[in-house]
Amino acid sequence: MSKLKTPRGRTVAIVAASVLAIGALSTGGAVAADTIGARDIRPNAVRSQHIKDGEVKKRDLAPGVQRLLDQAGKPGKTGPRGPVGPAGPRGAKGEPGDPASDVNGGLEGEVTGTVTIAHIGGRFADRATEVGSMTLPPGTYLVNAYAHFDRVDDTQASTPVLQLAVRGVDGSAWGADYGTAFTGEYPATGNIEQTASSTKIVTVTEETEVDVLTFGYNADTSAKGSGNYTADVSVSAVRVG
């Protein structure tokens, strides 16, 4: 049987032609890739794994999406209160404060005592029973007045209303009112005690004597009960200005 023989020069020509054909195909593929457009991409073909991380910018998004990103989010619900943390370290000692005032807050005057109310009924200016007096220099004062009233003979019938009065002497019959307090009307008989109190801020423009007085009134304007009631009194004047 005869063998097919190919001349050497012909073999070389065939190989060269094959290489040129492959090169032409490769070049044609590159040119085609450069001309691929949006219409050449199938729907849903590009996915997350095909996009390099960090390559999508805000400007690449649709305007509506950009506006949503610019909007502030709605505040969420308040979460539960967390556990109380440990106490912090103790702070440094502060600087000393200003010294206490020797003008404001001091007890400027005081009247205390127990008296028997000598007169009930008539004019207060003429018949009030004096407990004591104090002198206040110019200034503003908080005047606290308190009295505890008691009946001496519980069987002696009378129904007065008893009074505690603090008066600044100003030349008038009644004086300037620095505090007034009344009890309720006493029952006719029985072991009855009552109290009355007053708190008032007063301003004294010049040195003034202040009297503390007790008195009583009956609805029928009589003098029943005179000398049958005692008053345990405490009055103080604290300077506040």
Steps between C-alpha positions, in 0.01 A plus 500: 500500500632843417553778768389860460799726509484873562782720401665685793433842356132431471475396867654826616254697292202324657620566857559868426152538355348340809678744736381797298142374512507462879647849540228647287230335708654628824515856372146488381382390851671798670341745266159349568544536881573869461171554324264320747215732609209494746282321243752216479458417876223263583255600780622397849835397353702747716484412867663603829797271453575667167541847662824587674452608862495877546459580132134609509486871599207713609505680165446164328162457670164623373397852621213356702738268684739788564219706655408212729860477617501874579189477720541461876362177633210491742606464865447155634322405819673568827677193615480357849698671772837347553638389833632761741870547456750493783552814706765730364804608694456768763566850370753740637410707804346833405619842603366637831181703464439855609478551876154506654340842502501682829200701383248263341369188668574618854251504785446871556227493765300256710213511749390201708280468804180372656230746605143492627270688265368761738227647283259362242276740314519876457761689296817311409708817526393551861461146637754272328738310729870556418735199490818696428677717243811512282676772299583449133751714307426590136479194273270228372392223735319169504279520809377165636237514776344207688272472805354207691178594683352311795197545723569521873157401646335253262163537675474877460289547188624738227543483123762756396721515194858565618757710315878525469624831357847633408493880461763750397464814708436782254302749709158368393252336738534158338863499381643360176396137443805272511287186545151411627345161577167385653371178654164352422211574735539308826228254608315624808672257741749215504874444498568669166836624365552689175791647304547789260799594285609761248793540257560835335781689326523864608730788411607745768624835369619631835571355843164377629364356823289191438241393762357150535141498634211262574129571511155339464152572365155367578226495241268681745777761569502405868806456723428131580819299541721789602786364713402137425734441201877479471725549197843338463663718233812486282583769242823536304628745236764365258672752275470413130600825339 
